[in-house]
Amino acid sequence: MDRRAFLTAATAGLLLPQPVSRPALASPARTLRSDPFTLGVASGDPTADGFVLWTRLAVAPLHGDGHGGMPSRDVDVAWQVATDERFATIVRSGTATARARSAHSVHVELKGLQPGRDYFYRFRSEGRLSPAGRTRTTPEGETPLTFAVAACAHYEHGYYTAYRRLAQEEPDLVVFLGDYMYEYGPSGYTALTGRVRAHTPGKCRTLADYRLRHAQYKSDRDLQAAHAAAPWLVAFDDHEVENNWAGQVSSTGARDFAGRRRAAFRAYYENMPLRRASLQGAVLRVNRRLSWGTLARFHLLDTRQFRDDQACDDGVRAGCDERLAGDRTLLGPGQWRWLESGLRGSTTRWNLLGQQIMVAQRDHKTGPGREVNLDSWDGYAAERTRLLRSLARTSNPVVLTGDAHMHHLAELRTDFDDPDSPVVARELVASSIASDGDGYRDRTWIADALQENPHISYIDQRRGYVMARLTRDELSVRFRTLDYISRRGAHARTSHRLTLPATS
């Protein structure tokens, strides 16, 4: 069985137990009324000797209490890791406890494996076998890397065909940069092409609400295929909690926003392949680093949890001098120290900054004057200059971004108004997986936007993701787009490609 056939069969749940070199997973009498692996499996945060394995048991994913129809007792879950698709050579196995208080989620943190190789994993609980997933440890040296960048997957706005196409490209790593799920109630945010399917009732406010919404998203087979195909490096943006929240401030003036944020963080951890250390009381730490041998280091940022409130009441506005203030922060002092230390101390060939919102200056107004999005780095202009100066001292920096629901390719300069200002990095902005529906290709609008922002060379309003191939000497990038997502079956096409040579 080749890798593509494995991914197809594993996602469909067709890989059954095979003879193994160790005793098979135990099969106690069934006590659950149906399959508990309805939310699939996932892996994440790989290292040279391990990774995180995840699943969450739910016999009825859309049960209104957020517990997936599971009993109130804890449930044992056995797991296996093998070096082959058929699990003939099992190298690690064990049992974890899916606790009722954690919505029966399981996080297994593995160490002691070999660097730079594929592994396959699965779970069993009370006689039922999960689909199998493929994951990978990070390599040593300058082993090439194929990775995908994705973001923004509003469930109501379309089918997740882009996730399916991403999985079929068999990346080594998926970098997901926020808005994995959306908090709105049904039709709370409608795409131009209308609503393709409906959210669970009500806007997310309680822990049960967030758990239920995550379960609805995770029930999608195309999303499950993307998780089963490769390890993920994930971070949240705003909609995992609430639209355009900032630090301790609710964008809607919600009472007990601290409690809502805490509930959202807990549900996010329960549903993602994150390490236990990431959940630290009321803080969910997603800023972290991942090294791909000596080839590349990913610096993943949190642009929500520690920021000042948006200037001038948020939105896309002109004439907001508050956004220029030197003391405004997006990352917060602690994260700034962490980032600058990591950039300064990096010895890898490439440095990839994964974060949520556009770094490049983006003038939304055609003609005289300027209108900028105050929720993006344009609302924190002085700190952006500081960031770009740090990147200028870094080996081969590239910024990876989500949020915009459009592909962008931009040159990052310390002074965007000076065409002679040196380019310190490139920014690759991934369009959305589903948010805003089918998308479109308004060539007149694009031409006007590019003329207004000469440091931006490419924009595409269709749905999709970014595929990249990184070697010692170059980064090859393909912007992938789908013509529609309001129905299933669209193919992914390369709408733009480029090659960035290493410069140092």
C-alpha positions as CSV (number, residue, x, y, z in Angstrom):
1,M,0.0,0.0,0.0
2,D,1.5,3.4,-1.0
3,R,1.1,6.5,1.1
4,R,-1.8,7.9,-0.9
5,A,-3.7,4.7,-0.6
6,F,-3.0,4.6,3.1
7,L,-4.4,8.1,3.7
8,T,-7.5,7.3,1.7
9,A,-8.2,4.1,3.6
10,A,-7.3,5.5,7.0
11,T,-9.6,8.4,6.7
12,A,-12.4,6.2,5.6
13,G,-11.8,3.9,8.6
14,L,-10.9,0.9,6.4
15,L,-7.6,-0.1,8.0
16,L,-8.5,-3.0,10.2
17,P,-6.1,-4.7,12.7
18,Q,-3.3,-6.8,11.0
19,P,-1.0,-9.4,12.5
20,V,1.6,-7.5,14.5
21,S,5.0,-8.2,16.1
22,R,3.5,-7.5,19.5
23,P,0.2,-8.5,21.1
24,A,-2.7,-6.6,19.4
25,L,-4.6,-3.9,21.3
26,A,-6.9,-5.4,23.9
27,S,-10.6,-5.8,23.0
28,P,-12.8,-5.7,26.1
29,A,-16.5,-6.1,25.8
30,R,-18.2,-3.2,24.2
31,T,-20.1,-0.9,26.5
32,L,-20.4,2.1,24.3
33,R,-23.5,2.1,22.1
34,S,-21.7,3.2,19.0
35,D,-18.4,4.2,17.5
36,P,-16.6,6.7,19.8
37,F,-14.0,7.8,17.1
38,T,-16.4,10.1,15.2
39,L,-14.1,13.1,15.5
40,G,-11.1,11.4,13.9
41,V,-7.5,11.5,15.1
42,A,-4.7,14.0,14.9
43,S,-1.0,14.7,15.7
44,G,1.0,17.8,16.2
45,D,4.0,19.7,17.6
46,P,6.6,17.2,16.3
47,T,10.1,17.0,17.6
48,A,13.1,15.0,16.6
49,D,12.1,12.1,18.9
50,G,8.3,12.5,19.2
51,F,5.0,14.3,18.7
52,V,1.6,14.7,20.3
53,L,-1.2,12.2,19.4
54,W,-4.8,13.3,19.9
55,T,-8.3,11.9,19.7
56,R,-11.6,12.7,21.5
57,L,-14.3,10.2,22.1
58,A,-17.9,11.1,21.1
59,V,-20.6,8.6,20.3
60,A,-23.0,11.4,19.5
61,P,-20.9,14.5,18.5
62,L,-23.8,16.9,18.4
63,H,-25.3,16.0,21.7
64,G,-26.3,19.4,23.3
65,D,-24.3,19.0,26.5
66,G,-21.0,19.2,24.7
67,H,-19.9,15.8,26.0
68,G,-20.6,14.0,22.7
69,G,-23.1,11.6,24.2
70,M,-20.4,9.9,26.3
71,P,-21.1,8.5,29.7
72,S,-20.0,10.5,32.8
73,R,-17.3,8.0,33.6
74,D,-13.7,8.0,32.5
75,V,-12.8,5.7,29.6
76,D,-9.5,3.9,28.9
77,V,-8.1,4.3,25.4
78,A,-5.2,2.2,24.1
79,W,-2.9,3.5,21.5
80,Q,-0.3,2.2,19.1
81,V,2.5,3.7,17.0
82,A,4.0,1.7,14.1
83,T,6.6,2.2,11.4
84,D,4.4,0.9,8.7
85,E,0.8,1.5,7.4
86,R,-0.4,-2.0,8.4
87,F,0.9,-1.9,11.9
88,A,3.1,-5.0,11.4
89,T,5.9,-3.4,13.3
90,I,4.7,-1.6,16.4
91,V,7.3,0.5,18.2
92,R,5.3,2.1,21.0
93,S,2.0,1.4,22.7
94,G,0.2,2.2,25.8
95,T,-3.1,3.3,27.5
96,A,-4.4,6.8,28.2
97,T,-7.4,7.8,30.1
98,A,-10.1,9.9,28.3
99,R,-11.5,11.8,31.3
100,A,-15.1,13.0,31.4
101,R,-14.0,16.3,32.9
102,S,-11.9,16.9,29.7
103,A,-14.7,16.0,27.3
104,H,-13.1,12.6,26.9
105,S,-10.1,14.0,25.0
106,V,-6.8,12.2,24.8
107,H,-3.3,13.8,24.4
108,V,-0.4,11.4,24.2
109,E,3.1,13.0,24.3
110,L,5.7,10.7,22.8
111,K,9.5,10.7,23.1
112,G,12.3,8.4,22.2
113,L,11.5,7.8,18.5
114,Q,13.8,8.1,15.6
115,P,14.3,11.5,13.9
116,G,13.1,12.3,10.4
117,R,10.8,9.4,9.7
118,D,7.1,8.6,9.2
119,Y,5.1,6.9,11.8
120,F,1.5,5.6,11.9
121,Y,-0.8,5.6,14.8
122,R,-4.3,4.5,16.0
123,F,-6.4,4.1,19.0
124,R,-8.8,1.5,20.4
125,S,-11.4,1.9,23.1
126,E,-14.0,-0.7,24.4
127,G,-13.7,-2.9,21.3
128,R,-13.7,-0.1,18.7
129,L,-10.8,0.9,16.5
130,S,-10.1,4.4,15.3
131,P,-9.0,5.4,11.8
132,A,-5.2,5.4,11.4
133,G,-3.2,8.6,11.0
134,R,0.3,9.4,9.6
135,T,2.7,11.6,11.4
136,R,6.4,12.4,11.4
137,T,9.3,13.3,13.6
138,T,11.5,16.3,12.6
139,P,14.8,15.4,11.0
140,E,18.4,16.2,11.7
141,G,20.5,18.3,9.3
142,E,19.1,20.1,6.3
143,T,16.4,17.7,5.1
144,P,14.0,19.4,2.7
145,L,10.5,20.2,4.0
146,T,7.1,20.3,2.3
147,F,4.5,22.2,4.3
148,A,1.1,23.6,3.9
149,V,-0.3,26.9,5.3
150,A,-4.0,27.2,6.0
151,A,-6.5,29.3,8.0
152,C,-10.1,30.4,8.4
153,A,-12.6,27.6,8.0
154,H,-16.2,28.9,8.6
155,Y,-18.3,25.8,8.6
156,E,-21.5,27.4,7.3
157,H,-19.8,29.1,4.3
158,G,-18.8,26.0,2.3
159,Y,-17.6,22.4,2.2
160,Y,-14.1,21.6,3.3
161,T,-12.8,20.4,-0.1
162,A,-9.7,22.5,0.4
163,Y,-8.8,20.3,3.4
164,R,-9.2,17.2,1.3
165,R,-7.0,18.5,-1.5
166,L,-4.4,19.6,1.1
167,A,-4.3,16.1,2.5
168,Q,-3.9,14.6,-1.0
169,E,-0.7,16.7,-1.4
170,E,0.9,14.7,1.5
171,P,2.8,17.5,3.3
172,D,5.3,16.8,6.0
173,L,3.7,19.5,8.2
174,V,0.5,21.6,8.2
175,V,0.8,25.1,9.7
176,F,-2.7,26.4,10.7
177,L,-2.9,30.0,11.6
178,G,-6.2,30.6,13.2
179,D,-10.0,30.7,12.9
180,Y,-10.2,26.9,13.0
181,M,-13.8,27.4,14.1
182,Y,-16.3,30.3,14.3
183,E,-18.3,31.3,17.4
184,Y,-21.3,32.8,15.6
185,G,-24.8,31.3,15.9
186,P,-26.5,30.1,12.7
187,S,-26.3,32.7,10.0
188,G,-24.5,35.1,12.4
189,Y,-22.0,35.8,9.6
190,T,-23.3,35.1,6.1
191,A,-21.1,34.7,3.0
192,L,-22.0,36.3,-0.3
193,T,-22.9,32.8,-1.6
194,G,-25.2,32.1,1.3
195,R,-25.2,29.4,3.9
196,V,-24.2,25.9,2.7
197,R,-24.8,24.2,6.1
198,A,-25.8,25.3,9.6
199,H,-23.9,25.9,12.8
200,T,-25.1,24.3,16.1
201,P,-27.7,26.5,17.8
202,G,-26.7,29.8,19.5
203,K,-23.5,31.8,19.7
204,C,-20.7,30.1,21.7
205,R,-20.7,31.5,25.3
206,T,-20.2,28.5,27.6
207,L,-17.8,25.6,27.7
208,A,-20.5,23.3,26.5
209,D,-21.1,25.6,23.5
210,Y,-17.5,25.7,22.5
211,R,-17.1,21.9,22.9
212,L,-20.2,21.3,20.8
213,R,-19.0,23.6,18.0
214,H,-15.6,22.0,17.9
215,A,-17.2,18.6,17.7
216,Q,-19.4,19.8,14.8
217,Y,-16.3,21.0,12.9
218,K,-14.2,17.9,13.7
219,S,-17.1,15.7,12.4
220,D,-16.2,16.8,8.9
221,R,-14.5,13.9,7.0
222,D,-12.4,16.3,4.9
223,L,-11.0,18.0,8.0
224,Q,-10.3,14.6,9.5
225,A,-8.4,13.6,6.3
226,A,-6.2,16.7,6.7
227,H,-5.4,15.8,10.3
228,A,-4.7,12.2,9.5
229,A,-2.3,13.1,6.7
230,A,0.4,15.0,8.7
231,P,1.3,16.6,12.0
232,W,-0.1,20.1,12.6
233,L,1.3,23.2,14.2
234,V,-1.7,25.2,15.3
235,A,-2.5,28.6,16.8
236,F,-5.8,30.4,17.3
237,D,-6.9,33.8,16.1
238,D,-10.0,35.6,17.2
239,H,-13.0,33.4,16.2
240,E,-12.0,30.5,18.4
241,V,-13.1,32.9,21.2
242,E,-15.0,36.0,19.8
243,N,-14.6,38.2,16.7
244,N,-11.8,40.8,17.1
245,W,-11.3,40.3,20.8
246,A,-8.1,41.9,22.1
247,G,-6.4,40.8,25.3
248,Q,-8.9,41.1,28.2
249,V,-11.3,43.2,26.0
250,S,-14.5,41.8,24.4
251,S,-15.3,43.3,21.1
252,T,-19.0,43.1,22.0
253,G,-18.8,44.3,25.6
254,A,-19.7,40.8,26.8
255,R,-20.1,40.4,30.5
256,D,-17.7,37.9,32.1
257,F,-15.5,37.9,29.0
258,A,-12.7,36.4,31.1
259,G,-14.9,33.4,31.8
260,R,-15.9,33.0,28.2
261,R,-12.2,33.2,27.1
262,R,-11.2,30.6,29.7
263,A,-13.9,28.3,28.4
264,A,-12.9,28.8,24.8
265,F,-9.2,28.1,25.6
266,R,-10.1,24.9,27.5
267,A,-12.3,23.6,24.6
268,Y,-9.6,24.6,22.1
269,Y,-7.0,22.6,24.0
270,E,-9.3,19.6,24.3
271,N,-9.8,19.5,20.6
272,M,-6.3,20.1,19.3
273,P,-3.0,18.1,19.3
274,L,-1.3,20.4,21.8
275,R,1.0,19.6,24.7
276,R,-0.4,19.7,28.2
277,A,2.0,22.5,29.2
278,S,0.2,24.8,26.7
279,L,-2.8,25.2,29.0
280,Q,-1.6,27.3,32.0
281,G,-4.7,28.3,34.0
282,A,-6.4,31.2,32.3
283,V,-3.6,31.4,29.7
284,L,-3.4,29.2,26.6
285,R,0.2,29.4,25.4
286,V,0.4,28.9,21.6
287,N,3.5,31.0,20.9
288,R,6.3,28.4,20.5
289,R,9.0,27.2,18.2
290,L,9.5,24.2,16.1
291,S,12.8,23.3,14.4
292,W,13.1,21.3,11.2
293,G,16.6,20.2,11.8
294,T,19.1,22.8,10.9
295,L,17.1,23.8,7.8
296,A,14.4,25.9,9.4
297,R,12.9,27.2,12.6
298,F,9.2,28.1,12.9
299,H,8.4,30.9,15.4
300,L,4.7,30.7,16.0
301,L,3.1,33.9,17.5
302,D,0.0,34.8,19.5
303,T,-1.4,38.1,18.2
304,R,-4.6,38.1,20.3
305,Q,-4.0,37.3,24.0
306,F,-1.5,40.0,24.9
307,R,-2.4,42.9,22.6
308,D,-3.8,46.3,23.4
309,D,-7.3,47.1,22.4
310,Q,-7.7,48.1,18.8
311,A,-7.3,51.9,18.1
312,C,-10.1,54.2,17.1
313,D,-12.9,51.7,17.9
314,D,-11.5,49.1,15.4
315,G,-12.6,48.6,11.8
316,V,-11.1,49.8,8.5
317,R,-10.6,53.6,9.0
318,A,-8.8,56.7,7.9
319,G,-7.1,59.3,10.0
320,C,-6.4,57.3,13.1
321,D,-3.3,58.8,14.7
322,E,-3.7,56.5,17.8
323,R,-2.5,53.5,15.8
324,L,0.9,55.2,15.4
325,A,1.6,55.5,19.1
326,G,5.0,54.0,20.1
327,D,3.8,52.3,23.2
328,R,1.0,50.3,21.6
329,T,1.7,46.6,21.7
330,L,0.4,43.6,19.8
331,L,2.6,40.9,21.2
332,G,3.0,42.0,24.8
333,P,6.4,42.5,26.5
334,G,6.9,38.9,27.5
335,Q,6.3,37.5,24.0
336,W,8.5,40.2,22.5
337,R,11.4,39.1,24.6
338,W,10.8,35.5,23.7
339,L,10.6,36.3,20.0
340,E,13.6,38.5,19.8
341,S,15.7,36.0,21.8
342,G,14.6,33.2,19.4
343,L,15.4,35.2,16.3
344,R,18.7,36.4,17.6
345,G,19.7,32.9,18.7
346,S,18.5,31.0,15.7
347,T,21.2,29.0,13.8
348,T,18.9,27.5,11.2
349,R,19.2,28.4,7.5
350,W,15.6,29.7,7.3
351,N,13.3,31.4,9.9
352,L,9.6,31.2,9.3
353,L,7.3,33.5,11.4
354,G,3.8,32.0,11.6
355,Q,1.2,34.5,12.8
356,Q,-2.4,35.5,12.2
357,I,-2.8,39.0,10.8
358,M,-1.3,40.9,7.8
359,V,2.0,42.5,8.6
360,A,2.2,44.4,5.3
361,Q,0.7,47.8,5.1
362,R,-2.6,47.5,3.3
363,D,-4.3,50.6,2.0
364,H,-8.0,49.7,1.4
365,K,-8.9,53.1,-0.2
366,T,-8.4,53.7,-3.9
367,G,-7.0,57.2,-4.7
368,P,-6.0,59.9,-2.2
369,G,-6.0,59.2,1.5
370,R,-5.5,55.9,3.3
371,E,-7.8,53.5,5.1
372,V,-6.3,50.6,7.1
373,N,-7.5,47.7,9.0
374,L,-7.0,48.5,12.7
375,D,-7.2,44.9,13.7
376,S,-4.1,44.0,11.7
377,W,-0.5,45.1,12.2
378,D,-1.5,48.5,10.6
379,G,-3.2,49.2,13.9
380,Y,0.2,48.7,15.7
381,A,2.5,50.5,13.3
382,A,5.4,51.3,15.6
383,E,5.7,47.8,16.9
384,R,5.5,46.5,13.3
385,T,8.6,48.6,12.5
386,R,10.4,47.0,15.5
387,L,9.4,43.6,14.2
388,L,10.7,44.3,10.7
389,R,14.0,45.6,12.0
390,S,14.4,42.3,14.0
391,L,13.6,40.3,10.8
392,A,16.2,42.3,8.9
393,R,18.9,40.8,11.2
394,T,17.6,37.3,10.8
395,S,18.7,34.6,8.4
396,N,16.3,34.2,5.5
397,P,13.0,35.3,7.2
398,V,9.6,34.5,5.7
399,V,6.3,35.6,7.3
400,L,3.3,33.2,7.1
401,T,-0.1,34.7,7.7
402,G,-3.8,33.9,7.7
403,D,-7.0,35.9,8.5
404,A,-7.4,37.9,5.3
405,H,-9.5,35.4,3.3
406,M,-7.5,36.2,0.2
407,H,-4.1,35.1,-1.0
408,H,-1.5,37.8,-0.8
409,L,2.2,38.0,-1.7
410,A,3.9,41.0,-0.2
411,E,7.4,42.5,0.2
412,L,8.0,43.7,3.8
413,R,9.9,47.0,4.2
414,T,10.7,49.0,7.2
415,D,9.2,52.0,5.4
416,F,6.3,51.0,3.1
417,D,6.0,54.6,1.8
418,D,9.6,54.6,0.6
419,P,10.0,52.5,-2.6
420,D,13.7,52.5,-2.1
421,S,13.4,51.0,1.5
422,P,15.1,47.6,1.5
423,V,13.0,44.4,1.5
424,V,13.6,42.6,4.8
425,A,11.3,39.6,4.3
426,R,8.4,38.2,2.1
427,E,4.9,37.7,3.5
428,L,2.8,34.7,2.2
429,V,-0.8,35.2,3.2
430,A,-3.0,32.1,2.8
431,S,-6.6,32.5,1.7
432,S,-9.4,30.8,3.7
433,I,-10.3,27.2,3.6
434,A,-14.0,28.1,3.6
435,S,-14.7,31.5,5.1
436,D,-16.6,33.9,2.8
437,G,-17.9,31.1,0.5
438,D,-17.0,30.4,-3.1
439,G,-14.8,33.5,-3.6
440,Y,-14.3,35.2,-6.9
441,R,-11.7,36.8,-9.1
442,D,-12.4,40.5,-9.5
443,R,-9.6,41.6,-11.8
444,T,-10.5,45.3,-11.7
445,W,-10.6,45.4,-7.9
446,I,-7.3,43.4,-7.7
447,A,-5.6,45.8,-10.2
448,D,-6.7,48.8,-8.2
449,A,-5.5,47.2,-4.9
450,L,-2.1,46.3,-6.4
451,Q,-1.6,49.8,-7.7
452,E,-2.5,51.3,-4.4
453,N,-0.1,48.9,-2.6
454,P,3.0,48.5,-4.9
455,H,4.8,46.2,-2.3
456,I,2.0,43.7,-2.8
457,S,2.4,41.7,-6.1
458,Y,-0.4,39.1,-6.0
459,I,-3.9,38.9,-4.6
460,D,-6.6,36.2,-5.2
461,Q,-10.0,36.2,-3.6
462,R,-10.8,32.5,-4.1
463,R,-10.6,29.9,-1.3
464,G,-7.5,27.7,-0.9
465,Y,-4.2,27.2,0.9
466,V,-0.5,27.6,0.3
467,M,1.9,24.7,-0.4
468,A,5.7,25.3,0.0
469,R,8.8,23.3,-0.5
470,L,11.8,24.4,1.4
471,T,15.4,23.4,0.7
472,R,18.8,24.8,1.8
473,D,18.9,27.0,-1.3
474,E,15.3,28.1,-2.0
475,L,11.7,28.2,-0.9
476,S,9.3,27.2,-3.7
477,V,5.7,28.4,-3.2
478,R,2.4,27.5,-4.8
479,F,-0.8,29.4,-4.0
480,R,-3.6,26.8,-4.4
481,T,-7.1,27.8,-5.2
482,L,-10.5,26.2,-5.7
483,D,-13.2,27.6,-8.0
484,Y,-16.1,26.7,-5.6
485,I,-16.9,25.2,-2.2
486,S,-20.7,25.7,-2.2
487,R,-20.8,22.1,-3.6
488,R,-18.3,19.3,-3.3
489,G,-15.7,18.1,-5.8
490,A,-13.7,21.1,-6.8
491,H,-10.1,20.6,-7.9
492,A,-7.2,22.6,-6.4
493,R,-5.2,24.6,-9.0
494,T,-2.0,26.6,-8.7
495,S,-3.0,30.2,-9.4
496,H,0.5,31.7,-8.7
497,R,3.9,30.3,-8.0
498,L,7.3,31.8,-7.0
499,T,10.7,30.8,-5.8
500,L,12.6,32.7,-3.1
501,P,16.3,32.0,-3.1
502,A,18.2,31.9,0.1
503,T,20.2,35.1,0.6
504,S,22.6,34.2,3.5
